[in-house]
Amino acid sequence: MAWFWSALYAIAVADVTAIPGGAVVSHEAVAMDKDVCRRLHDELAMPWSAAAEAEFGRAGSGPIDPGRLHNLDRRPSDVAQEWRTQVTETELAVLENATAALRDRIDGLAFHLGAS
């Protein structure tokens, strides 16, 4: 899985670096931090809406349904982190080791929306 992920993300990095003004934004940061998501909306000149606010207040929906390809009708933070519950600590270490160089490159390209 790590090699597959790395290949897909390497293609995405090549594509985004070819776009003038292209940016990489962390899904986890936007999904888990309302202030970061608000700053992204501001950066994109998109007004913050009641619907966006409601996403962060949404109650958890419990475990994923393995019979569905995507389970996106959940809190953004749940969607961003669910995959971690499906791997062991050892598997996570293998994934992180195998993808470290590419993740470092992505982080270097990322448009950071953290606290100013």
C-alpha positions in Angstrom: 0.0 0.0 0.0 2.9 2.4 0.8 4.3 2.0 -2.7 0.9 2.5 -4.3 0.3 5.6 -2.2 3.7 7.0 -3.0 3.2 6.4 -6.7 -0.1 8.2 -6.7 1.2 11.1 -4.6 4.3 11.4 -6.8 2.1 11.9 -9.8 0.0 14.5 -7.9 3.2 16.4 -6.8 4.4 16.4 -10.4 1.1 17.7 -11.6 0.7 20.4 -8.9 4.2 21.7 -9.4 3.5 22.2 -13.1 0.6 24.5 -12.3 1.5 28.2 -11.7 0.3 29.1 -8.2 -0.6 25.4 -7.5 -0.6 24.5 -3.8 -0.8 21.4 -1.6 -3.1 21.6 1.4 -3.1 19.0 4.2 -6.4 17.1 4.2 -5.9 16.2 7.9 -5.2 19.9 8.9 -8.3 21.2 7.1 -10.5 18.4 8.3 -9.4 18.5 11.9 -8.9 22.2 12.7 -11.8 24.6 12.1 -9.5 27.6 12.2 -7.3 26.1 9.5 -10.4 25.4 7.4 -11.6 29.0 7.9 -8.2 30.3 6.7 -8.4 28.1 3.6 -11.8 29.6 2.9 -10.4 33.1 3.3 -7.4 32.3 1.1 -9.7 31.0 -1.7 -12.0 34.0 -1.2 -14.8 31.6 -0.3 -17.2 32.8 2.4 -17.5 30.7 5.5 -21.0 29.3 5.6 -23.4 27.8 8.1 -23.0 24.5 6.2 -19.2 24.6 6.7 -19.7 25.4 10.4 -22.1 22.6 10.7 -19.6 20.1 9.4 -17.3 20.7 12.4 -20.3 20.4 14.8 -21.5 17.1 13.3 -21.9 14.2 15.6 -19.8 11.2 14.9 -21.6 8.5 13.0 -19.7 5.5 14.5 -17.6 3.0 12.7 -17.3 2.8 8.9 -19.5 0.6 6.8 -17.1 -1.9 5.1 -19.7 -2.6 2.4 -19.4 1.0 1.1 -16.5 2.3 -1.0 -16.6 5.7 0.7 -18.1 6.7 4.0 -18.0 10.5 3.7 -21.2 11.2 5.6 -19.2 11.5 8.8 -17.3 14.3 10.6 -14.4 15.5 8.6 -12.0 14.6 11.4 -13.3 11.1 11.4 -12.9 10.7 7.7 -9.3 12.0 7.9 -8.2 9.7 10.7 -10.3 6.5 10.2 -7.6 4.8 8.1 -5.2 4.8 11.1 -7.6 2.5 13.0 -7.3 -0.1 10.3 -3.5 -0.6 10.6 -1.3 -1.8 13.4 1.5 0.2 14.9 4.0 -1.9 13.0 2.1 -1.4 9.7 2.0 2.3 10.4 5.8 2.4 11.0 6.3 0.5 7.7 4.0 3.0 5.9 5.7 6.0 7.4 9.2 4.7 6.6 8.4 3.8 3.0 6.7 7.2 2.3 9.0 9.5 4.4 10.9 11.1 1.5 7.8 11.8 -0.5 5.9 13.1 2.6 8.9 15.4 3.3 8.7 16.7 -0.3 4.9 17.3 0.0 5.4 19.1 3.3 7.9 21.4 1.6 5.4 22.2 -1.1 2.5 22.6 1.2 0.6 25.8 1.7 0.6 25.9 5.5 -2.5 27.3 7.0 -1.4 27.0 10.7 -1.6 29.8 13.2 0.1 32.9 12.1 
